[in-house]
Amino acid sequence: MNNCNFIGRLTRDPEVRYTQGEKPLCVTRFTLAVDKATKNQGADFLAFKALGARGEFAEKYLKKGMKIAICGRIQTGRVKKELPS
């Protein structure tokens, strides 16, 4: 099961874009600073993406510095690397 929960502060206002096409989809990106176990260790900066109605909600209500909780799933990117012949 791929389920994650994070609590942190927004590092900047959410960045909103819409897809092209017949039915545009809202795509909102933002970064969350999540404190490590102890304050002396600093923070991890995690990138998030919200789609559709969740993205529109983030655009309307979330601002830089707000403390928020995120529940979601992790999706890692895959890079396709071509090997030399």
C-alpha distances in whole Angstrom, upper triangle without the diagonal:
4,6,10,13,16,20,23,26,26,29,30,30,28,29,29,30,30,29,32,33,34,31,30,27,26,25,25,24,24,24,23,24,22,24,23,24,28,30,32,29,29,26,23,23,20,21,19,20,20,21,23,24,22,24,27,26,25,29,31,30,28,31,31,31,29,26,23,19,17,13,11,9,10,12,15,18,20,23,25,28,31,33,37,39
4,7,11,14,17,20,23,23,25,27,27,24,25,26,26,27,26,30,30,32,29,28,24,24,21,21,20,20,20,19,21,19,21,21,22,25,27,29,26,26,23,20,20,17,17,15,16,17,18,21,22,19,21,24,23,22,26,28,27,25,27,28,27,26,23,20,17,14,11,8,5,7,9,11,15,17,21,23,26,29,31,35,37
4,7,10,14,17,20,21,23,25,25,22,24,24,26,26,26,30,31,32,29,27,24,23,21,20,19,19,18,17,19,17,19,19,20,23,25,27,25,24,21,18,18,15,16,14,15,15,17,20,20,17,19,22,21,20,23,25,24,22,25,25,25,23,20,17,13,11,7,6,5,7,10,13,17,20,23,26,29,32,34,38,40
4,7,10,13,16,17,20,22,22,20,22,23,25,26,26,30,32,33,30,28,24,22,20,19,17,16,15,14,15,13,15,15,16,20,21,24,21,20,17,15,15,12,13,12,14,15,17,20,20,17,18,21,20,18,22,24,22,20,22,22,21,20,17,14,11,8,6,5,6,7,11,13,17,20,23,26,29,32,34,38,41
4,7,10,14,15,18,20,20,19,21,23,25,26,27,31,33,34,30,28,25,23,20,18,17,16,14,12,13,11,13,14,15,18,19,22,20,19,15,14,14,12,13,12,14,15,18,20,20,16,18,21,19,17,20,22,20,18,20,20,19,16,13,11,7,6,5,7,8,10,14,16,19,23,26,29,32,35,37,41,44
4,7,10,12,14,17,18,17,19,21,24,26,27,31,33,34,31,29,25,22,20,17,16,13,12,9,9,7,10,11,13,15,16,19,17,15,12,11,11,9,11,11,14,14,18,21,20,16,17,20,18,16,19,21,18,16,17,16,15,13,10,8,6,5,7,9,11,11,15,17,19,23,26,29,32,35,37,41,44
4,7,10,13,15,16,16,19,21,24,26,28,32,34,36,32,30,26,23,21,18,16,14,12,8,8,6,8,11,12,14,14,17,16,14,11,11,11,11,13,12,15,16,19,22,21,17,18,20,18,15,18,19,17,14,15,14,12,10,7,6,4,6,9,12,14,15,18,20,22,26,29,32,34,38,40,43,47
4,7,9,12,14,14,17,20,23,26,28,32,34,36,32,30,26,23,21,17,15,12,9,6,5,4,7,10,12,14,13,16,15,12,9,9,9,9,12,12,15,16,20,22,21,18,18,20,18,15,17,19,16,12,13,11,9,8,5,6,7,8,12,14,16,16,19,20,23,26,28,32,34,38,40,43,46
4,6,9,11,12,15,18,21,24,27,30,33,35,32,29,25,22,20,16,14,10,8,5,5,7,9,13,15,16,14,17,16,13,10,11,10,10,12,12,15,16,20,22,21,18,17,19,17,13,15,16,14,10,9,8,5,5,4,6,9,11,14,16,18,19,21,22,24,27,29,33,35,38,41,44,47
4,6,7,8,11,14,18,21,24,27,30,32,29,26,23,19,17,13,11,7,6,5,6,9,12,15,18,19,17,20,19,15,12,12,9,10,10,10,13,14,17,20,19,16,14,16,15,11,12,14,12,8,7,5,5,6,7,8,10,11,15,16,18,18,20,21,22,26,27,31,33,37,39,42,45
4,7,9,11,15,18,22,24,27,31,33,30,27,24,20,18,14,11,8,6,6,6,10,12,16,19,19,17,19,18,14,11,11,8,10,10,12,14,16,19,22,22,18,17,18,17,14,14,16,15,11,9,6,6,9,10,11,14,14,18,19,20,20,21,21,22,25,27,30,32,35,38,40,44
4,6,9,12,15,19,22,25,28,30,28,24,22,18,16,12,10,7,7,9,10,14,16,19,23,23,21,23,22,18,15,15,12,12,11,12,14,15,18,20,20,17,15,16,16,12,12,14,13,9,7,4,7,9,12,13,16,16,19,20,22,21,22,23,23,26,27,31,32,36,38,41,44
4,6,9,13,16,20,23,26,28,25,21,19,15,14,10,9,7,9,10,13,16,19,22,25,26,24,26,25,21,18,18,14,14,13,12,13,13,16,17,17,15,12,13,13,9,8,10,10,7,5,5,8,9,12,13,16,16,19,20,22,22,22,23,24,27,28,31,33,37,40,42,45
4,6,10,13,16,19,22,24,22,18,16,12,10,6,6,5,8,10,13,16,20,23,26,27,25,27,26,22,19,18,14,13,11,10,9,10,12,14,14,12,9,10,10,7,6,9,10,7,7,8,11,11,13,13,15,14,17,17,19,19,19,21,21,24,26,29,31,34,37,40,43
4,7,10,13,16,20,22,20,16,14,10,8,5,5,6,10,13,16,19,22,25,28,30,28,30,28,25,21,19,16,14,11,11,10,10,12,14,15,13,9,11,12,9,8,11,13,11,10,11,14,15,17,16,18,17,19,19,20,20,19,20,20,23,24,27,29,32,35,38,41
4,7,10,13,16,18,16,12,10,7,6,4,7,9,13,16,19,22,25,28,31,33,31,33,31,28,25,23,19,17,14,12,10,9,10,11,12,11,8,8,11,9,7,10,13,12,12,14,17,17,19,18,19,18,20,19,20,20,20,21,20,23,25,27,30,33,36,38,41
4,7,10,13,15,13,10,8,6,5,6,9,12,15,18,22,24,28,31,34,36,34,36,34,31,27,25,21,19,15,14,11,11,10,11,13,13,9,10,13,12,10,13,16,15,16,18,21,21,23,21,22,20,22,20,21,21,20,21,20,23,23,26,28,31,34,37,39
4,7,9,11,10,6,5,5,6,8,11,15,18,21,25,27,31,33,36,38,37,39,37,34,30,28,24,22,18,16,13,12,10,9,12,13,10,10,14,14,12,15,18,18,19,21,24,24,25,23,24,22,23,21,22,22,21,22,21,23,24,26,29,31,35,37,39
4,7,9,8,5,5,7,7,11,13,17,20,23,27,29,33,35,38,40,39,41,38,35,32,29,26,23,19,17,13,13,10,10,14,15,12,13,17,17,15,18,21,21,22,24,27,27,28,26,26,23,24,22,22,22,20,21,20,21,22,24,27,29,32,35,37
4,7,8,5,8,10,11,14,17,20,24,27,30,33,36,38,41,44,43,44,42,39,35,33,29,27,23,21,17,17,14,13,16,18,16,16,20,20,18,21,24,24,26,27,30,30,32,30,30,27,28,25,25,25,23,24,22,24,24,25,28,30,33,35,37
4,6,6,9,12,14,17,20,23,27,30,33,35,39,41,44,46,46,47,45,42,38,35,32,29,26,23,20,19,15,14,17,19,18,18,21,22,21,23,26,27,28,30,33,33,34,32,32,29,29,27,27,27,25,26,24,25,26,27,30,31,35,37,38
4,6,10,13,15,19,22,26,29,32,35,37,41,43,46,48,48,50,47,44,41,38,34,32,28,25,22,20,16,14,17,20,18,18,22,23,22,23,27,28,30,32,35,34,35,33,33,30,30,28,28,29,27,28,27,28,29,30,33,34,38,40,41
4,6,10,13,16,19,23,26,29,33,34,38,40,43,45,45,47,44,42,38,35,32,29,25,23,19,17,13,11,13,16,15,15,18,20,19,20,23,24,27,29,32,31,32,29,29,27,26,24,25,26,24,26,25,27,28,29,33,34,38,41,42
4,7,9,13,16,19,23,26,29,31,35,37,40,42,42,44,41,38,35,32,29,26,22,20,16,14,11,9,12,14,12,12,16,17,15,17,21,21,23,26,29,28,29,27,27,24,25,23,23,24,23,24,23,25,27,28,31,33,37,39,41
4,6,10,13,16,20,22,26,28,32,34,36,39,38,40,38,35,31,29,26,23,19,16,12,10,7,6,9,11,9,10,13,14,13,15,18,19,21,23,26,25,26,23,23,21,21,19,20,21,19,21,21,23,25,26,30,32,35,38,40
4,6,10,13,17,19,23,25,29,31,34,36,35,37,35,32,29,26,23,20,17,14,10,8,6,5,7,9,6,6,10,10,9,12,15,15,17,19,22,21,22,20,20,18,19,17,19,20,19,21,20,23,25,27,30,32,36,39,41
4,7,10,14,16,20,22,26,28,31,33,32,34,32,29,25,23,19,17,13,10,7,6,5,7,9,9,6,8,11,10,10,13,15,14,16,18,20,20,21,19,19,16,17,15,16,17,16,17,17,20,21,24,27,30,33,36,38
4,7,10,13,17,19,23,25,28,30,29,31,29,26,22,20,17,14,11,8,6,5,6,8,10,8,5,7,9,7,7,11,12,11,13,14,17,16,17,15,16,14,16,15,16,16,16,18,17,21,22,25,28,31,34,37,40
4,7,10,14,16,20,22,25,27,26,28,26,22,19,17,13,11,7,6,5,6,9,12,13,11,8,11,12,9,9,13,14,11,12,13,15,15,16,14,15,13,15,14,15,15,14,15,15,19,20,23,26,29,32,35,38
4,7,10,13,16,19,22,24,23,24,22,19,16,14,10,8,6,5,7,8,12,14,15,12,10,13,13,9,10,13,13,10,10,9,12,12,13,12,13,11,14,14,15,15,15,16,17,20,22,25,27,31,34,36,40
4,7,10,13,15,19,20,19,21,19,15,12,10,6,5,4,6,9,11,15,18,18,15,13,16,16,12,13,16,15,12,11,10,11,11,12,11,12,11,14,14,15,14,15,16,16,20,22,25,27,31,33,36,39
4,6,10,12,16,17,16,18,16,13,9,8,6,5,7,8,11,13,17,19,19,16,15,17,16,13,15,17,15,11,11,10,9,10,9,9,10,9,13,13,15,14,16,17,18,22,24,27,29,33,35,38,42
4,6,9,13,14,12,14,13,9,6,6,5,7,9,11,15,17,20,23,23,20,19,21,20,16,18,20,18,14,13,11,9,10,9,10,11,12,15,16,17,16,18,19,20,24,25,29,31,34,36,39,43
4,6,10,11,11,13,11,9,5,5,6,7,11,12,16,18,21,24,24,20,20,23,21,18,20,22,20,16,16,14,12,12,10,10,10,11,13,15,16,15,18,18,21,24,26,30,31,35,37,40,43
4,7,7,7,9,8,6,4,6,9,11,14,16,20,21,25,28,28,24,24,26,24,21,24,25,22,19,18,16,13,14,11,13,13,14,16,18,19,18,21,21,24,27,29,32,34,37,39,42,45
4,6,7,8,6,6,5,7,10,12,16,18,21,24,27,30,30,26,26,29,27,24,27,28,26,22,22,20,17,18,15,16,15,16,18,19,19,18,21,21,23,26,28,32,33,37,38,41,44
4,7,9,7,9,9,11,14,15,19,21,24,26,30,33,32,29,29,32,30,27,29,31,28,25,25,23,20,20,17,17,16,18,19,20,21,20,23,23,26,29,31,34,36,39,40,43,47
4,5,6,8,9,12,15,17,21,23,27,29,32,35,35,31,31,34,31,28,31,32,29,26,25,23,20,20,18,19,19,20,22,24,24,23,26,26,29,32,33,37,38,42,43,45,49
4,5,6,8,11,14,17,21,23,26,28,32,35,34,30,30,33,30,27,29,31,28,24,23,20,17,18,16,18,18,20,23,24,25,25,27,27,29,32,34,38,38,42,43,46,50
4,6,9,12,15,18,22,25,28,30,34,37,37,33,33,35,33,30,32,33,31,27,26,23,20,21,19,21,22,23,25,27,28,26,29,28,30,33,34,38,38,42,43,45,49
4,7,9,13,16,19,22,26,28,32,35,35,31,31,34,32,29,31,32,30,26,25,22,20,21,19,20,20,21,23,25,25,23,25,25,27,29,30,34,34,38,39,41,45
4,7,10,13,17,19,23,25,29,32,32,29,28,30,29,25,27,29,27,23,22,19,16,18,16,18,18,19,22,23,23,22,24,23,25,28,29,33,33,37,38,41,44
4,6,9,13,16,19,22,25,29,29,25,24,27,25,22,24,26,24,20,19,16,14,15,14,15,15,16,18,19,20,18,21,20,22,25,26,30,31,35,36,39,43
4,6,10,13,16,19,23,26,27,23,22,25,24,21,23,25,23,19,19,16,15,16,14,15,15,14,16,17,17,15,17,16,18,21,23,26,28,31,33,36,39
4,7,10,14,16,20,23,24,21,19,22,21,18,19,22,21,17,16,14,13,14,14,14,14,13,16,16,16,14,16,15,17,20,21,25,26,30,32,35,38
4,7,10,13,17,20,21,18,17,20,19,16,18,21,19,16,16,14,14,15,14,13,13,11,13,13,13,11,12,12,14,17,19,23,25,28,30,33,37
4,7,10,14,17,19,15,14,17,17,14,15,19,18,15,15,14,15,15,15,14,14,11,13,12,12,10,11,11,12,16,17,21,23,27,29,32,35
4,7,10,14,15,12,10,14,14,11,13,16,16,13,14,14,15,15,14,12,12,9,11,9,10,9,10,11,13,16,19,22,25,28,31,34,37
4,7,10,12,9,8,11,12,10,12,15,15,13,15,16,17,17,17,14,14,11,12,10,11,11,10,12,13,16,19,22,25,28,31,34,37
4,7,8,6,5,8,9,8,10,13,13,12,15,16,18,16,17,14,13,10,11,10,11,12,13,15,16,19,22,25,28,31,34,37,40
4,7,6,5,8,10,10,11,13,15,14,17,19,21,20,20,17,17,14,14,12,13,14,14,17,17,20,22,25,28,31,34,37,40
4,5,5,6,9,10,11,13,15,15,18,21,23,21,22,19,19,16,16,15,16,18,17,20,20,23,26,28,31,34,37,40,42
4,5,5,6,9,10,11,12,14,17,20,22,20,20,17,17,15,15,15,17,19,20,23,23,26,29,31,34,37,41,44,46
4,5,5,6,9,10,11,11,15,17,19,17,17,14,13,11,12,12,14,16,17,20,21,25,27,30,33,36,39,42,45
4,5,5,6,9,10,10,13,15,18,16,17,14,15,13,14,13,16,17,17,20,20,23,26,28,31,34,38,41,43
4,5,5,6,9,10,13,16,18,17,18,16,17,15,17,17,19,21,21,23,24,27,29,32,35,38,41,44,46
4,5,5,6,8,11,15,17,14,15,13,14,13,15,15,18,20,21,24,25,28,31,33,36,40,43,46,48
4,6,5,5,8,11,13,11,13,11,12,11,14,14,17,19,20,22,23,26,28,31,34,37,41,44,46
4,6,6,8,11,14,13,15,14,16,15,17,18,20,21,22,24,24,28,29,32,35,38,41,44,47
4,6,9,12,15,13,15,14,16,16,19,20,23,24,25,27,28,31,33,36,39,42,45,48,50
4,7,10,12,10,12,11,13,14,17,18,22,23,25,27,28,32,34,37,39,43,46,49,51
4,7,9,7,9,9,11,12,15,17,20,21,22,24,26,29,31,34,37,40,43,46,49
4,6,6,9,10,13,15,18,20,22,23,24,26,27,30,32,35,37,41,44,46,49
4,6,9,11,14,15,19,20,23,23,24,25,26,29,31,34,36,39,42,45,48
4,6,9,13,15,18,20,23,23,25,26,27,31,32,36,38,41,44,46,50
4,6,10,12,16,18,21,22,24,26,27,31,33,36,38,42,45,47,51
4,7,10,14,16,19,20,23,24,26,30,32,36,38,42,44,47,50
4,7,10,13,16,17,20,22,24,28,30,34,36,40,43,46,49
4,7,10,13,15,18,20,23,27,29,33,35,39,41,45,48
4,6,10,11,14,17,20,23,26,29,32,36,38,42,44
4,7,10,13,16,19,22,26,29,32,35,38,41,44
4,7,10,13,16,19,22,25,28,32,34,38,41
4,6,10,13,16,20,22,25,29,31,35,37
4,6,10,13,16,19,22,26,28,32,34
4,7,10,13,16,19,22,25,28,31
4,7,10,13,16,19,22,25,28
4,7,10,13,16,19,22,25
4,6,9,13,15,19,21
4,6,10,12,16,18
4,7,10,13,15
4,6,10,12
4,7,9
4,6
4
